[in-house]
């Protein structure tokens, strides 16, 4: 069984080698997508044992993730784990995702930062909470920490998923994948991990106001196209039960429809 780790990276020369080495202790196949870095990210990742995919220009986190996912699928991966390159995720938590996959093999697994949440800056917690409400509504299920980039995706789900839309190739793509999972009734499952925030680390590429508003815009258009999806709101608030996996909605949009 092949499970790949995909790490999008932009100017992460200071941390990428350590993350790759630690990830390779858990999984043999580690793919780093160098998103047009201006430093030695690619060289450090390759020296640490990663397969490196280079993008000549910076295209955004979503575009990098999609490129890495397609590369992993071409390598025969049956599941793909994504994590960030800045050290906010511990590769040693990968077994938690694998244990959850054994219980829910058809669903994405989200590593939610539920422990020591006070370690994150207040503005970041507020922005994440706002995104959680909107994305959970559009996905039709309650999802904590929708902005965590530490996830496991089944290969079958990704083969039926759609890539990032033009203009939404940044952080919004990860929210779009959660919404797509809800459309197919493959509701994301959650494992708890520790919140890690490095005050002396490089500033996050996630901009709380700008990127959260882009996510809200994505979700708002999705809800408007679905008549505001009142069932999704009630399910996200746990006021209605979730339907079963057998009650599927096609994941790929119909002609002329966007997710």
C-alpha positions, -999 to 999 in steps of 0.1 A, spaced: 0 0 0 14 34 -11 5 65 9 22 97 -2 29 129 17 25 161 -2 41 193 11 35 226 -7 64 250 -1 72 286 -9 104 300 5 107 274 32 144 267 31 147 272 69 124 244 78 117 221 48 146 197 53 136 189 88 100 184 79 109 161 50 132 140 71 106 136 98 79 128 72 101 102 56 103 83 89 66 78 86 61 74 48 85 65 21 70 87 -6 73 124 2 66 149 -25 75 186 -21 60 211 -46 83 241 -48 59 269 -56 83 293 -73 106 298 -43 133 323 -45 155 305 -19 170 270 -16 137 253 -7 139 228 -36 176 219 -30 171 213 7 140 192 1 157 171 -25 188 166 -3 165 154 26 150 127 3 119 142 -12 107 140 -47 106 176 -58 81 191 -83 90 226 -93 67 254 -104 85 282 -122 63 309 -107 44 313 -75 9 300 -82 -6 296 -47 -11 269 -22 -41 254 -39 -23 250 -72 7 235 -55 -15 210 -36 -33 200 -68 0 195 -86 14 174 -58 -18 153 -56 -18 145 -93 19 135 -90 11 112 -61 -18 96 -79 4 90 -109 28 72 -85 0 49 -75 -8 64 -41 -40 50 -25 -42 79 -1 -25 113 2 -15 132 33 -9 169 31 10 190 56 26 224 57 63 231 54 66 257 82 67 234 112 31 240 124 23 204 118 42 175 134 48 146 109 49 123 140 11 128 141 7 110 108 -2 77 125 -33 94 140 -45 100 104 -37 64 94 -56 50 124 -86 71 114 -84 60 78 -88 24 90 -121 34 105 -133 56 77 -115 46 45 -138 65 22 -137 99 39 -111 127 41 -95 129 76 -87 163 91 -61 169 117 -78 196 137 -58 219 161 -80 214 191 -54 211 218 -38 242 233 -57 265 209 -48 295 230 -13 292 215 -26 308 182 -29 346 180 -64 358 188 -70 373 153 -60 340 137 -85 321 160 -112 345 151 -106 342 114 -105 304 116 -137 303 136 -154 325 110 -142 302 82 -153 272 101 -189 284 103 -192 292 66 -174 261 53 -193 238 76 -226 253 63 -216 248 27 -202 213 34 -234 203 52 -216 190 83 -198 204 114 -160 207 107 -137 222 133 -105 239 121 -114 239 84 -81 258 78 -58 230 89 -36 219 60 -28 186 77 -52 161 61 -55 127 46 -75 123 13 -85 89 -2 -73 86 -38 -108 78 -50 -121 110 -37 -93 130 -54 -98 112 -87 -134 125 -87 -126 160 -73 -121 191 -93 -90 213 -91 -88 249 -81 -107 275 -101 -90 304 -117 -86 331 -91 -91 306 -62 -57 288 -63 -47 299 -28 -60 288 6 -96 287 -6 -90 255 -25 -87 235 8 -121 248 18 -134 239 -16 -123 203 -12 -142 200 21 -173 213 4 -168 188 -24 -165 160 2 -198 171 17 -215 171 -18 -206 134 -21 -216 126 15 -180 117 23 -181 139 54 -146 147 68 -137 130 100 -115 146 126 -85 137 148 -72 161 174 -36 175 173 -18 202 192 -18 238 182 18 248 174 26 285 168 62 297 164 64 334 174 99 336 160 91 317 128 85 333 94 51 352 91 23 329 79 14 330 42 -22 330 54 -35 365 57 -65 363 82 -87 391 66 -78 387 30 -78 349 28 -109 345 51 -128 369 29 -119 349 -2 -131 318 15 -164 335 25 -168 347 -11 -163 311 -23 -188 297 2 -214 325 -4 -215 318 -42 -218 281 -35 -247 287 -11 -265 311 -34 -264 285 -62 -280 260 -38 -307 282 -26 -287 290 6 -288 252 14 -308 254 47 -304 216 53 -266 222 52 -269 249 79 -290 227 101 -267 197 97 -236 219 104 -252 231 136 -260 194 146 -297 201 145 -303 174 118 -285 141 114 -261 135 84 -273 113 56 -254 82 47 -227 77 22 -250 57 -1 -271 89 -7 -246 104 -31 -245 136 -50 -221 136 -79 -188 153 -69 -179 167 -103 -202 196 -113 -226 194 -142 -218 214 -173 -218 250 -165 -218 245 -127 -190 254 -104 -184 240 -69 
